[in-house]
Amino acid sequence: MIYKIHKVRLNFEPVFSILIPTWNNLDYLKCVVASIRKNSSYKHQILVHVNEGNDGTEDWILSQKDIGYTKSSENCGVCYGFNAVSHLAVSENLVLIDDDLYLCPNWDGFLLDEINNQTDEKWCISGTMLEPYDKKIPCIIPNKDFGRHPSEFDEEKFLSLYHTYPKNDWTGSQWYPLVLPTFVFRAIGGLSVEFFPGMYSDPDFMIKLWHYGVRYFKGVSASRAYHFGSISTTRVKRNDGRSNFILKWGMSSNTFFNNYLKIGTDFTGPSPIPQEGFLLQLKKRIDRWKVKFKNRAIDIGLFN
């Protein structure tokens, strides 16, 4: 796998270094970059990891003059992508986003206000996504369909309505856009590449932050983004991230989210350490038993 690095010298000090992995999604990449430029209240460093890029992505980035990037000759997944391009970051704070987002006006200002209120040096803060469908995720504002491709995106209507949908600040973070201190990202080793091409890498990232001592996980309602949809994930062979997570951490991601982060509930403050009572221990034991049963079933040929 061949890697390329392209640095861009900035004539300003960026507030955020924004990391964007992309895989032959040029229309979406153009849209998210345009939204950053149009709707940001501050100047940021834009950094892209180009997976393969046989759709003209690299040529377009070079034509922009102000976007740094790394490139792999094959699709190396989101974990390698985020990690590779993060080495070009110069800001004290990293923002992780997908290439299929549209960031709303002052998305960055709302996040920066939250950052400036921090008393701890370690934290993880997310914006809030609106999606055109309902995946039953409590952190997301569902059923807000303004188009599923940039070519059909009703930007004018969206900008007149996106802020009117009620949503409280929520706990748990994880969803993009996600901002955290650069030193924290590097201290935990970024995203774990064993989750290639990326399924369950986000829960793994969250539990690594937890073990590093992060307790402030907050989703900011006012900082909003439109999510067209998981475009790249429909084109890859999905890894068995659920089993990998359980084998690595001794519990399922649901057990972690529900008992440690309490993800999606109204935000009330830093996440407390849960008591390791009988029920929590039982949940972890059941999680481990399920993945062992599944692996054993595969070994004897019950299912693939």
Secondary structure per residue as TSV (DSSP state, phi and psi in degrees):
chain	resnum	aa	ss	phi	psi
A	1	M	-	360.0	123.3
A	2	I	-	-93.5	132.4
A	3	Y	E	-111.8	147.8
A	4	K	E	-132.2	143.6
A	5	I	E	-123.8	130.5
A	6	H	E	-129.5	111.0
A	7	K	-	-95.6	148.9
A	8	V	-	-127.0	128.1
A	9	R	-	-81.8	128.0
A	10	L	-	-97.4	147.0
A	11	N	S	-102.8	20.5
A	12	F	S	-148.0	164.6
A	13	E	-	-96.4	110.6
A	14	P	-	-72.3	146.0
A	15	V	S	-74.4	-45.3
A	16	F	-	-125.2	150.4
A	17	S	E	-102.8	116.1
A	18	I	E	-98.2	121.3
A	19	L	E	-102.4	129.5
A	20	I	E	-135.8	105.6
A	21	P	E	-81.0	141.8
A	22	T	E	-143.1	148.5
A	23	W	S	-137.0	92.1
A	24	N	S	52.1	45.9
A	25	N	-	-124.3	50.7
A	26	L	H	-58.7	-41.0
A	27	D	H	-60.1	-42.2
A	28	Y	H	-69.8	-41.0
A	29	L	H	-61.1	-44.3
A	30	K	H	-58.3	-40.1
A	31	C	H	-66.5	-46.7
A	32	V	H	-69.1	-37.5
A	33	V	H	-65.8	-40.6
A	34	A	H	-61.4	-38.7
A	35	S	H	-68.9	-35.5
A	36	I	H	-61.8	-46.7
A	37	R	H	-68.3	-36.9
A	38	K	H	-80.7	-39.2
A	39	N	H	-109.0	-0.9
A	40	S	-	-79.9	144.4
A	41	S	S	-89.9	-13.6
A	42	Y	S	-131.6	167.2
A	43	K	-	-89.7	136.5
A	44	H	-	-131.2	158.3
A	45	Q	E	-87.4	123.6
A	46	I	E	-101.6	123.0
A	47	L	E	-129.1	131.1
A	48	V	E	-123.9	136.8
A	49	H	E	-102.1	123.0
A	50	V	E	-96.2	110.9
A	51	N	E	-86.7	112.8
A	52	E	S	70.0	-68.3
A	53	G	-	67.4	40.0
A	54	N	T	-88.3	13.4
A	55	D	T	-108.0	13.6
A	56	G	T	92.9	8.4
A	57	T	H	-59.1	-47.2
A	58	E	H	-63.5	-43.9
A	59	D	H	-61.8	-39.0
A	60	W	H	-65.9	-43.1
A	61	I	H	-60.4	-44.9
A	62	L	H	-62.1	-32.7
A	63	S	H	-70.7	-17.9
A	64	Q	H	-82.3	-23.0
A	65	K	S	74.1	-22.7
A	66	D	S	-118.0	12.2
A	67	I	E	-113.0	120.6
A	68	G	E	-83.7	153.8
A	69	Y	E	-156.0	157.9
A	70	T	E	-117.5	159.1
A	71	K	E	-144.1	138.1
A	72	S	E	-115.5	145.2
A	73	S	S	-71.6	-17.3
A	74	E	S	-127.7	170.2
A	75	N	-	-73.3	110.4
A	76	C	-	-98.3	2.8
A	77	G	H	86.8	170.6
A	78	V	H	-73.0	-30.0
A	79	C	H	-66.9	-54.0
A	80	Y	H	-58.7	-40.5
A	81	G	H	-60.8	-51.8
A	82	F	H	-60.7	-45.3
A	83	N	H	-64.1	-43.2
A	84	A	H	-62.9	-50.0
A	85	V	H	-75.9	-19.3
A	86	S	H	-62.6	-23.6
A	87	H	T	-69.3	-13.5
A	88	L	T	-91.3	-4.8
A	89	A	-	-70.1	138.7
A	90	V	-	-118.3	-10.6
A	91	S	S	-81.7	159.2
A	92	E	S	-73.9	-15.0
A	93	N	E	-128.0	134.7
A	94	L	E	-103.0	140.6
A	95	V	E	-115.4	126.1
A	96	L	E	-102.3	128.3
A	97	I	-	-140.9	159.1
A	98	D	-	-87.3	161.1
A	99	D	T	-79.2	-7.6
A	100	D	T	-105.9	37.7
A	101	L	E	-111.5	158.8
A	102	Y	E	-126.2	116.7
A	103	L	E	-86.8	134.3
A	104	C	-	-83.8	163.9
A	105	P	T	-53.5	133.0
A	106	N	T	61.9	24.9
A	107	W	H	-54.6	-38.5
A	108	D	H	-78.8	-33.3
A	109	G	H	-64.1	-41.8
A	110	F	H	-64.4	-39.5
A	111	L	H	-68.2	-40.4
A	112	L	H	-66.2	-37.5
A	113	D	H	-58.5	-41.7
A	114	E	H	-66.3	-41.4
A	115	I	H	-62.2	-43.4
A	116	N	H	-66.6	-16.6
A	117	N	T	-90.1	-1.4
A	118	Q	-	-72.9	140.0
A	119	T	S	-106.0	-15.9
A	120	D	S	-101.2	149.7
A	121	E	S	-82.5	-10.2
A	122	K	-	-118.3	128.2
A	123	W	-	-164.6	166.0
A	124	C	E	-144.6	121.6
A	125	I	E	-129.9	136.6
A	126	S	E	-118.9	155.7
A	127	G	E	-84.5	-174.9
A	128	T	E	-121.1	127.8
A	129	M	E	-93.3	146.0
A	130	L	E	-108.2	136.5
A	131	E	-	-129.3	154.5
A	132	P	S	-78.7	-2.9
A	133	Y	S	-136.6	178.2
A	134	D	-	-119.5	107.0
A	135	K	-	-99.8	14.9
A	136	K	-	59.2	38.2
A	137	I	-	-104.8	116.6
A	138	P	T	-67.8	-15.4
A	139	C	T	-81.5	-12.8
A	140	I	S	-111.3	144.5
A	141	I	B	-88.0	110.4
A	142	P	-	-93.3	171.4
A	143	N	S	58.8	38.4
A	144	K	-	-116.5	85.7
A	145	D	-	-94.6	107.0
A	146	F	S	-116.6	19.7
A	147	G	-	121.3	148.1
A	148	R	S	-114.9	8.9
A	149	H	S	-149.0	145.8
A	150	P	G	-53.8	-30.2
A	151	S	G	-68.4	-21.5
A	152	E	G	-113.6	8.4
A	153	F	-	-69.2	122.4
A	154	D	-	-88.3	79.6
A	155	E	H	-63.6	-42.3
A	156	E	H	-62.2	-46.6
A	157	K	H	-65.9	-41.9
A	158	F	H	-60.1	-45.7
A	159	L	H	-66.4	-23.2
A	160	S	H	-83.3	-13.6
A	161	L	H	-123.1	-24.6
A	162	Y	G	-55.1	-34.6
A	163	H	G	-83.3	-5.3
A	164	T	G	-89.0	-11.1
A	165	Y	S	-83.2	122.9
A	166	P	-	-69.5	141.0
A	167	K	-	-165.7	127.6
A	168	N	-	-80.3	156.7
A	169	D	-	-58.2	144.0
A	170	W	E	-129.5	162.3
A	171	T	E	-101.8	151.7
A	172	G	-	120.7	-28.8
A	173	S	-	52.2	-137.0
A	174	Q	-	81.0	-45.5
A	175	W	S	-80.6	152.0
A	176	Y	S	-89.0	150.4
A	177	P	S	-69.6	140.2
A	178	L	E	-127.2	130.8
A	179	V	E	-121.8	140.5
A	180	L	E	-154.7	163.3
A	181	P	E	-63.3	140.8
A	182	T	H	-59.2	-39.1
A	183	F	H	-66.2	-31.1
A	184	V	H	-69.0	-45.0
A	185	F	H	-56.2	-44.4
A	186	R	H	-75.1	-32.4
A	187	A	H	-65.0	-35.6
A	188	I	T	-92.5	3.4
A	189	G	T	80.5	22.0
A	190	G	S	65.6	-147.8
A	191	L	S	-85.2	150.7
A	192	S	-	-85.5	117.4
A	193	V	G	-71.9	-13.6
A	194	E	G	-68.8	-8.8
A	195	F	G	-95.7	19.9
A	196	F	T	-53.7	137.4
A	197	P	T	-84.2	-1.3
A	198	G	-	151.3	-12.1
A	199	M	T	-64.2	129.9
A	200	Y	T	73.4	10.4
A	201	S	H	-71.9	-28.2
A	202	D	H	-70.4	-48.8
A	203	P	H	-59.0	-37.9
A	204	D	H	-62.8	-39.7
A	205	F	H	-61.8	-42.7
A	206	M	H	-64.4	-42.3
A	207	I	H	-72.1	-28.9
A	208	K	H	-65.9	-39.7
A	209	L	H	-62.1	-41.4
A	210	W	H	-59.4	-46.5
A	211	H	H	-68.6	-23.5
A	212	Y	H	-79.7	-9.4
A	213	G	T	108.1	4.7
A	214	V	-	-72.4	131.6
A	215	R	-	-127.2	-11.8
A	216	Y	-	-98.1	96.4
A	217	F	E	-116.6	108.4
A	218	K	E	-132.9	137.2
A	219	G	E	-101.5	123.5
A	220	V	E	-94.2	117.8
A	221	S	E	-65.1	-39.9
A	222	A	E	-67.9	-26.9
A	223	S	E	-85.4	106.5
A	224	R	E	-121.7	156.4
A	225	A	E	-148.6	145.0
A	226	Y	E	-93.5	131.5
A	227	H	E	-110.0	111.9
A	228	F	-	-64.1	-41.1
A	229	G	-	150.7	163.0
A	230	S	-	-78.4	82.4
A	231	I	T	-69.6	-49.1
A	232	S	G	-68.8	-34.8
A	233	T	G	-66.7	-19.2
A	234	T	G	-77.1	-9.6
A	235	R	G	-107.9	-1.6
A	236	V	S	-111.8	158.5
A	237	K	-	-79.9	118.7
A	238	R	-	-74.3	134.7
A	239	N	-	-78.3	157.4
A	240	D	-	-83.5	67.9
A	241	G	H	-64.7	-32.3
A	242	R	H	-61.3	-48.4
A	243	S	H	-65.9	-40.7
A	244	N	H	-60.5	-40.2
A	245	F	H	-63.2	-46.2
A	246	I	H	-64.0	-43.3
A	247	L	H	-65.9	-31.8
A	248	K	H	-79.1	-40.4
A	249	W	H	-113.4	-6.1
A	250	G	S	76.8	15.2
A	251	M	S	-160.1	161.7
A	252	S	-	-80.1	163.4
A	253	S	H	-64.5	-34.7
A	254	N	H	-62.8	-42.3
A	255	T	H	-61.7	-41.7
A	256	F	H	-64.9	-48.7
A	257	F	I	-65.1	-42.5
A	258	N	I	-75.9	-30.9
A	259	N	I	-104.7	-24.2
A	260	Y	I	-105.3	-59.1
A	261	L	I	-85.7	-23.8
A	262	K	-	50.3	50.7
A	263	I	T	-62.7	137.1
A	264	G	T	90.7	-12.0
A	265	T	S	-78.6	160.2
A	266	D	B	-59.0	137.8
A	267	F	-	-71.9	129.7
A	268	T	-	-126.0	-2.4
A	269	G	S	139.5	-173.6
A	270	P	S	-55.9	149.3
A	271	S	-	-75.2	124.0
A	272	P	-	-76.7	155.8
A	273	I	-	-74.1	123.4
A	274	P	-	-72.6	151.5
A	275	Q	-	-77.0	133.5
A	276	E	-	-81.7	66.0
A	277	G	-	-79.4	-176.2
A	278	F	H	-60.5	-43.9
A	279	L	H	-65.3	-41.3
A	280	L	H	-66.8	-42.4
A	281	Q	H	-62.2	-38.1
A	282	L	H	-65.2	-42.2
A	283	K	H	-59.2	-44.3
A	284	K	H	-63.8	-40.4
A	285	R	H	-64.7	-41.1
A	286	I	H	-64.5	-41.4
A	287	D	H	-57.0	-47.6
A	288	R	H	-67.0	-37.6
A	289	W	H	-64.6	-40.5
A	290	K	H	-61.6	-44.6
A	291	V	H	-72.4	-33.3
A	292	K	H	-66.5	-39.5
A	293	F	H	-63.8	-43.0
A	294	K	H	-61.6	-47.3
A	295	N	H	-63.4	-38.4
A	296	R	H	-66.6	-39.5
A	297	A	H	-62.7	-39.3
A	298	I	H	-64.9	-41.9
A	299	D	H	-59.8	-38.2
A	300	I	T	-94.2	5.3
A	301	G	T	84.1	20.0
A	302	L	S	-68.9	-38.3
A	303	F	-	-158.7	163.7
A	304	N	-	-101.6	360.0
